[in-house]
Amino acid sequence: MKILEGKTLSASILGSLPPRIEAVKARLDRPPSLAIINYFADSPSAVYVKRKIAACEKLGIRVKLFAPDQAEGYAGFKALLARLGSDADYDAIMIERPLPDGYETLETWDSVPAAKDVDGLSSLNMGRLFIARKFREIEEGGFFVPCTALAVVRLMKFHGIEPAGLNIAVAGRSAVVGRPLAQMLTALDATVTVCHTRTKDIAAVFRAADVVVTAAGKAKWLKKELLPANATVIDVGTNFDENGRMCGDADFADLAGAAAVSPVPGGVGPVTLACLIEASVRAAELAQPREKKGGIILT
């Protein structure tokens, strides 16, 4: 079984950023800056928040974590987004999921300016993604896309899996992974089937696929009996098993006979982190420097 690890690719992406960061410092008179909003310190995504902060600090990117008080309600959340959106000291805003009940709305995503929306969830960025017919338009379009979906594509290409002509099944239809990923893979000329809880015979779909991508958020649910003999599995799940250990959607041990599997942790996750930090640097590259008059920076 080939292990589709993501650490090497992640290191390559992050290793390409220092010259770009230095150029931002020279132009803006400050480093790139990222604001991360996370409500739940014990969620699976919180593990990656710590890694994002450490990676940013190592590269010299200014990063600040905001942990809002749920007692302030949705109004407090919107006020925070408005403040960060208008603050020229922040180039990028990342909203970690999950959010409190009722917060994951279009109003939320559109409260983040498209130029700072590095996870590509605003209607402007998402609309641009879904208008694109070819992946080149996505790469050259100057807009942001969901980092996890992009990480899957980059991981596949890094390991020599070209989507063109493949039948790819995607388990999960979220706006963060499943649907944007299906659009990206379609733009790369794959034939994509999006599966979800209402799919009648998911095993039949999987067995007809060359590649299965699972982003269902259910620990170890994907077993070998659901897959073809030479399955390639990209596991996007971030879960904790009964022993409190991080695991994916796929039962990694049960898939020992598969052709290729991405591990959790160590697969898509590190690449997602690198894509986010790269997007944050790009947001800073697109930011306008503050006007100076008489040697004074006007705020």
Secondary structure, 3 states (H helix, E strand, C coil): CEECCCHHHHHHHHHCCHHHHHHHHHHHCCCCEEEEECCCCCCHHHHHHHHHHHHHHHHCCEEEEECCCHHHHHHHHHHHHHHHHHCCCCCEEEECCCCCCCCCCHHHHCCCCCCCECCCCCHHHHHHHHHCCCHHHHHHCCCCCCHHHHHHHHHHHHCCCCCCCCEEEEECCCCCCHHHHHHHHHHCCCEEEEECCCCCCHHHHHHCCCEEEECCCCCCCECHHHCCCCCEEEECCCEECCCCCEECCECHHHHCCCCEECCCCCCHHHHHHHHHHHHHHHHHHHCCCCCEECCEECC
